[in-house]
Amino acid sequence: MMRKCELCSSIARMFCESDQASLCWSCDAKVHSANFLVAKHSRTLLCQTCQSLTPWTGSGPKLGHTLSVCESCVHGDSSHNNHIDDDGDEDEDQEEDDDDEDEEEDADDEQEEEDDGENQVVPLSSSSLAPPQVTSSSSSEETSGRLYNGAQSSRQPRFSIPWRRNH
């Protein structure tokens, strides 16, 4: 039987040793982004096939969605992950339930990806803008008139703060 998330009953994808809890991706993000202390909890990814612990661990407020497989499943030892009914047939209901939950998670993943697209950080290219030059002038008029929004401008800003260099 597949491990369930202890908060929402979806399929668990990781195990948090500190909390002693199996969690799905979205509940893990909610719990471990609560504050910087719980974000430091180390979590172990669960095997995609049999949901045993894998050698892969991570920490941080939100771990990226990752597929992981334990060493037993990699080496083909499938004796621990077969779901067999009393009549000897594989449990098709379990597989159908897993498919339904995977579809729900895919929809959640798409929503999260859309949300992430709005909040991506793009590093400033070193060639696109040169940093403003620091001058040793003590005149605030001279400093404020020289640069406005990172470009040469004759337009004066509404306010001016003199630059000071700490010695």
C-alpha positions as protocol buffer text, in pm:
chain_id: "A"
residue {
  index: 1
  type: MET
  ca { x: 0 y: 0 z: 0 }
}
residue {
  index: 2
  type: MET
  ca { x: 127 y: 345 z: -89 }
}
residue {
  index: 3
  type: ARG
  ca { x: 218 y: 588 z: 188 }
}
residue {
  index: 4
  type: LYS
  ca { x: -27 y: 874 z: 219 }
}
residue {
  index: 5
  type: CYS
  ca { x: 51 y: 1233 z: 309 }
}
residue {
  index: 6
  type: GLU
  ca { x: -26 y: 1275 z: 676 }
}
residue {
  index: 7
  type: LEU
  ca { x: -196 y: 1610 z: 616 }
}
residue {
  index: 8
  type: CYS
  ca { x: -407 y: 1567 z: 301 }
}
residue {
  index: 9
  type: SER
  ca { x: -400 y: 1190 z: 221 }
}
residue {
  index: 10
  type: SER
  ca { x: -243 y: 1236 z: -126 }
}
residue {
  index: 11
  type: ILE
  ca { x: 48 y: 1014 z: -221 }
}
residue {
  index: 12
  type: ALA
  ca { x: 350 y: 1093 z: -2 }
}
residue {
  index: 13
  type: ARG
  ca { x: 665 y: 1195 z: -189 }
}
residue {
  index: 14
  type: MET
  ca { x: 908 y: 1260 z: 100 }
}
residue {
  index: 15
  type: PHE
  ca { x: 970 y: 1183 z: 463 }
}
residue {
  index: 16
  type: CYS
  ca { x: 1073 y: 1447 z: 717 }
}
residue {
  index: 17
  type: GLU
  ca { x: 1279 y: 1289 z: 994 }
}
residue {
  index: 18
  type: SER
  ca { x: 1240 y: 1591 z: 1226 }
}
residue {
  index: 19
  type: ASP
  ca { x: 861 y: 1588 z: 1199 }
}
residue {
  index: 20
  type: GLN
  ca { x: 838 y: 1209 z: 1162 }
}
residue {
  index: 21
  type: ALA
  ca { x: 592 y: 1270 z: 878 }
}
residue {
  index: 22
  type: SER
  ca { x: 538 y: 1153 z: 522 }
}
residue {
  index: 23
  type: LEU
  ca { x: 428 y: 1447 z: 306 }
}
residue {
  index: 24
  type: CYS
  ca { x: 319 y: 1525 z: -50 }
}
residue {
  index: 25
  type: TRP
  ca { x: 488 y: 1806 z: -246 }
}
residue {
  index: 26
  type: SER
  ca { x: 235 y: 2077 z: -167 }
}
residue {
  index: 27
  type: CYS
  ca { x: 201 y: 2000 z: 206 }
}
residue {
  index: 28
  type: ASP
  ca { x: 581 y: 1985 z: 235 }
}
residue {
  index: 29
  type: ALA
  ca { x: 605 y: 2332 z: 80 }
}
residue {
  index: 30
  type: LYS
  ca { x: 340 y: 2468 z: 317 }
}
residue {
  index: 31
  type: VAL
  ca { x: 495 y: 2314 z: 629 }
}
residue {
  index: 32
  type: HIS
  ca { x: 859 y: 2385 z: 552 }
}
residue {
  index: 33
  type: SER
  ca { x: 812 y: 2740 z: 430 }
}
residue {
  index: 34
  type: ALA
  ca { x: 646 y: 2841 z: 759 }
}
residue {
  index: 35
  type: ASN
  ca { x: 972 y: 2982 z: 899 }
}
residue {
  index: 36
  type: PHE
  ca { x: 1347 y: 2957 z: 856 }
}
residue {
  index: 37
  type: LEU
  ca { x: 1391 y: 2697 z: 1131 }
}
residue {
  index: 38
  type: VAL
  ca { x: 1163 y: 2432 z: 982 }
}
residue {
  index: 39
  type: ALA
  ca { x: 1305 y: 2509 z: 637 }
}
residue {
  index: 40
  type: LYS
  ca { x: 1632 y: 2360 z: 766 }
}
residue {
  index: 41
  type: HIS
  ca { x: 1469 y: 2017 z: 823 }
}
residue {
  index: 42
  type: SER
  ca { x: 1634 y: 1750 z: 613 }
}
residue {
  index: 43
  type: ARG
  ca { x: 1385 y: 1550 z: 409 }
}
residue {
  index: 44
  type: THR
  ca { x: 1439 y: 1219 z: 234 }
}
residue {
  index: 45
  type: LEU
  ca { x: 1275 y: 1149 z: -100 }
}
residue {
  index: 46
  type: LEU
  ca { x: 1058 y: 840 z: -120 }
}
residue {
  index: 47
  type: CYS
  ca { x: 1099 y: 586 z: -399 }
}
residue {
  index: 48
  type: GLN
  ca { x: 857 y: 657 z: -685 }
}
residue {
  index: 49
  type: THR
  ca { x: 788 y: 284 z: -719 }
}
residue {
  index: 50
  type: CYS
  ca { x: 775 y: 134 z: -369 }
}
residue {
  index: 51
  type: GLN
  ca { x: 790 y: 446 z: -147 }
}
residue {
  index: 52
  type: SER
  ca { x: 1081 y: 325 z: 64 }
}
residue {
  index: 53
  type: LEU
  ca { x: 1346 y: 579 z: 166 }
}
residue {
  index: 54
  type: THR
  ca { x: 1603 y: 667 z: -99 }
}
residue {
  index: 55
  type: PRO
  ca { x: 1958 y: 803 z: -54 }
}
residue {
  index: 56
  type: TRP
  ca { x: 1840 y: 1145 z: -182 }
}
residue {
  index: 57
  type: THR
  ca { x: 1787 y: 1417 z: 76 }
}
residue {
  index: 58
  type: GLY
  ca { x: 1723 y: 1788 z: 65 }
}
residue {
  index: 59
  type: SER
  ca { x: 1633 y: 2086 z: 278 }
}
residue {
  index: 60
  type: GLY
  ca { x: 1494 y: 2431 z: 224 }
}
residue {
  index: 61
  type: PRO
  ca { x: 1156 y: 2600 z: 218 }
}
residue {
  index: 62
  type: LYS
  ca { x: 1038 y: 2432 z: -103 }
}
residue {
  index: 63
  type: LEU
  ca { x: 1199 y: 2133 z: -267 }
}
residue {
  index: 64
  type: GLY
  ca { x: 1160 y: 2094 z: -640 }
}
residue {
  index: 65
  type: HIS
  ca { x: 952 y: 1806 z: -771 }
}
residue {
  index: 66
  type: THR
  ca { x: 1192 y: 1518 z: -821 }
}
residue {
  index: 67
  type: LEU
  ca { x: 1152 y: 1154 z: -913 }
}
residue {
  index: 68
  type: SER
  ca { x: 1366 y: 917 z: -714 }
}
residue {
  index: 69
  type: VAL
  ca { x: 1405 y: 541 z: -710 }
}
residue {
  index: 70
  type: CYS
  ca { x: 1554 y: 329 z: -430 }
}
residue {
  index: 71
  type: GLU
  ca { x: 1847 y: 96 z: -491 }
}
residue {
  index: 72
  type: SER
  ca { x: 1626 y: -216 z: -472 }
}
residue {
  index: 73
  type: CYS
  ca { x: 1403 y: -90 z: -753 }
}
residue {
  index: 74
  type: VAL
  ca { x: 1704 y: 16 z: -962 }
}
residue {
  index: 75
  type: HIS
  ca { x: 1849 y: -335 z: -935 }
}
residue {
  index: 76
  type: GLY
  ca { x: 1515 y: -491 z: -1027 }
}
residue {
  index: 77
  type: ASP
  ca { x: 1424 y: -638 z: -688 }
}
residue {
  index: 78
  type: SER
  ca { x: 1049 y: -601 z: -731 }
}
residue {
  index: 79
  type: SER
  ca { x: 947 y: -841 z: -454 }
}
residue {
  index: 80
  type: HIS
  ca { x: 882 y: -555 z: -211 }
}
residue {
  index: 81
  type: ASN
  ca { x: 663 y: -343 z: -440 }
}
residue {
  index: 82
  type: ASN
  ca { x: 405 y: -579 z: -594 }
}
residue {
  index: 83
  type: HIS
  ca { x: 46 y: -528 z: -485 }
}
residue {
  index: 84
  type: ILE
  ca { x: -121 y: -871 z: -505 }
}
residue {
  index: 85
  type: ASP
  ca { x: -482 y: -952 z: -407 }
}
residue {
  index: 86
  type: ASP
  ca { x: -590 y: -1265 z: -222 }
}
residue {
  index: 87
  type: ASP
  ca { x: -692 y: -1419 z: -556 }
}
residue {
  index: 88
  type: GLY
  ca { x: -338 y: -1375 z: -694 }
}
residue {
  index: 89
  type: ASP
  ca { x: -419 y: -1089 z: -933 }
}
residue {
  index: 90
  type: GLU
  ca { x: -251 y: -755 z: -917 }
}
residue {
  index: 91
  type: ASP
  ca { x: -459 y: -491 z: -745 }
}
residue {
  index: 92
  type: GLU
  ca { x: -594 y: -292 z: -1040 }
}
residue {
  index: 93
  type: ASP
  ca { x: -804 y: -68 z: -814 }
}
residue {
  index: 94
  type: GLN
  ca { x: -488 y: 57 z: -646 }
}
residue {
  index: 95
  type: GLU
  ca { x: -333 y: 137 z: -983 }
}
residue {
  index: 96
  type: GLU
  ca { x: -646 y: 325 z: -1094 }
}
residue {
  index: 97
  type: ASP
  ca { x: -648 y: 521 z: -766 }
}
residue {
  index: 98
  type: ASP
  ca { x: -282 y: 607 z: -819 }
}
residue {
  index: 99
  type: ASP
  ca { x: -360 y: 731 z: -1171 }
}
residue {
  index: 100
  type: ASP
  ca { x: -641 y: 954 z: -1041 }
}
residue {
  index: 101
  type: GLU
  ca { x: -415 y: 1099 z: -773 }
}
residue {
  index: 102
  type: ASP
  ca { x: -137 y: 1152 z: -1027 }
}
residue {
  index: 103
  type: GLU
  ca { x: -379 y: 1346 z: -1250 }
}
residue {
  index: 104
  type: GLU
  ca { x: -478 y: 1564 z: -953 }
}
residue {
  index: 105
  type: GLU
  ca { x: -113 y: 1625 z: -869 }
}
residue {
  index: 106
  type: ASP
  ca { x: -37 y: 1710 z: -1234 }
}
residue {
  index: 107
  type: ALA
  ca { x: -308 y: 1977 z: -1224 }
}
residue {
  index: 108
  type: ASP
  ca { x: -159 y: 2110 z: -897 }
}
residue {
  index: 109
  type: ASP
  ca { x: 189 y: 2105 z: -1053 }
}
residue {
  index: 110
  type: GLU
  ca { x: 69 y: 2307 z: -1353 }
}
residue {
  index: 111
  type: GLN
  ca { x: -86 y: 2568 z: -1122 }
}
residue {
  index: 112
  type: GLU
  ca { x: 236 y: 2589 z: -917 }
}
residue {
  index: 113
  type: GLU
  ca { x: 444 y: 2627 z: -1236 }
}
residue {
  index: 114
  type: GLU
  ca { x: 221 y: 2915 z: -1346 }
}
residue {
  index: 115
  type: ASP
  ca { x: 263 y: 3077 z: -1005 }
}
residue {
  index: 116
  type: ASP
  ca { x: 640 y: 3022 z: -1013 }
}
residue {
  index: 117
  type: GLY
  ca { x: 662 y: 3189 z: -1354 }
}
residue {
  index: 118
  type: GLU
  ca { x: 544 y: 3515 z: -1204 }
}
residue {
  index: 119
  type: ASN
  ca { x: 806 y: 3513 z: -930 }
}
residue {
  index: 120
  type: GLN
  ca { x: 1123 y: 3404 z: -1105 }
}
residue {
  index: 121
  type: VAL
  ca { x: 1443 y: 3589 z: -1027 }
}
residue {
  index: 122
  type: VAL
  ca { x: 1654 y: 3677 z: -1327 }
}
residue {
  index: 123
  type: PRO
  ca { x: 2016 y: 3775 z: -1260 }
}
residue {
  index: 124
  type: LEU
  ca { x: 2128 y: 4110 z: -1394 }
}
residue {
  index: 125
  type: SER
  ca { x: 2362 y: 4065 z: -1687 }
}
residue {
  index: 126
  type: SER
  ca { x: 2699 y: 4229 z: -1627 }
}
residue {
  index: 127
  type: SER
  ca { x: 2705 y: 4358 z: -1983 }
}
residue {
  index: 128
  type: SER
  ca { x: 2356 y: 4515 z: -1980 }
}
residue {
  index: 129
  type: LEU
  ca { x: 2414 y: 4795 z: -1728 }
}
residue {
  index: 130
  type: ALA
  ca { x: 2729 y: 4941 z: -1588 }
}
residue {
  index: 131
  type: PRO
  ca { x: 2712 y: 5027 z: -1217 }
}
residue {
  index: 132
  type: PRO
  ca { x: 2692 y: 5399 z: -1140 }
}
residue {
  index: 133
  type: GLN
  ca { x: 3026 y: 5562 z: -1082 }
}
residue {
  index: 134
  type: VAL
  ca { x: 3103 y: 5684 z: -732 }
}
residue {
  index: 135
  type: THR
  ca { x: 3230 y: 6039 z: -719 }
}
residue {
  index: 136
  type: SER
  ca { x: 3400 y: 6220 z: -439 }
}
residue {
  index: 137
  type: SER
  ca { x: 3197 y: 6537 z: -497 }
}
residue {
  index: 138
  type: SER
  ca { x: 3028 y: 6686 z: -195 }
}
residue {
  index: 139
  type: SER
  ca { x: 2766 y: 6872 z: -395 }
}
residue {
  index: 140
  type: SER
  ca { x: 2428 y: 6700 z: -396 }
}
residue {
  index: 141
  type: GLU
  ca { x: 2313 y: 6896 z: -704 }
}
residue {
  index: 142
  type: GLU
  ca { x: 2607 y: 6766 z: -905 }
}
residue {
  index: 143
  type: THR
  ca { x: 2539 y: 6405 z: -798 }
}
residue {
  index: 144
  type: SER
  ca { x: 2164 y: 6411 z: -851 }
}
residue {
  index: 145
  type: GLY
  ca { x: 2185 y: 6576 z: -1194 }
}
residue {
  index: 146
  type: ARG
  ca { x: 2437 y: 6331 z: -1332 }
}
residue {
  index: 147
  type: LEU
  ca { x: 2231 y: 6007 z: -1329 }
}
residue {
  index: 148
  type: TYR
  ca { x: 1858 y: 5949 z: -1328 }
}
residue {
  index: 149
  type: ASN
  ca { x: 1729 y: 5589 z: -1343 }
}
residue {
  index: 150
  type: GLY
  ca { x: 2073 y: 5465 z: -1442 }
}
residue {
  index: 151
  type: ALA
  ca { x: 2097 y: 5680 z: -1758 }
}
residue {
  index: 152
  type: GLN
  ca { x: 2232 y: 6021 z: -1846 }
}
residue {
  index: 153
  type: SER
  ca { x: 1950 y: 6271 z: -1806 }
}
residue {
  index: 154
  type: SER
  ca { x: 1896 y: 6643 z: -1794 }
}
residue {
  index: 155
  type: ARG
  ca { x: 1570 y: 6590 z: -1603 }
}
residue {
  index: 156
  type: GLN
  ca { x: 1601 y: 6641 z: -1229 }
}
residue {
  index: 157
  type: PRO
  ca { x: 1458 y: 6384 z: -986 }
}
residue {
  index: 158
  type: ARG
  ca { x: 1194 y: 6495 z: -736 }
}
residue {
  index: 159
  type: PHE
  ca { x: 1429 y: 6443 z: -446 }
}
residue {
  index: 160
  type: SER
  ca { x: 1797 y: 6403 z: -403 }
}
residue {
  index: 161
  type: ILE
  ca { x: 2005 y: 6219 z: -149 }
}
residue {
  index: 162
  type: PRO
  ca { x: 2374 y: 6306 z: -137 }
}
residue {
  index: 163
  type: TRP
  ca { x: 2610 y: 6013 z: -173 }
}
residue {
  index: 164
  type: ARG
  ca { x: 2859 y: 5966 z: 104 }
}
residue {
  index: 165
  type: ARG
  ca { x: 3153 y: 5738 z: 110 }
}
residue {
  index: 166
  type: ASN
  ca { x: 3255 y: 5579 z: 440 }
}
residue {
  index: 167
  type: HIS
  ca { x: 3625 y: 5610 z: 514 }
}
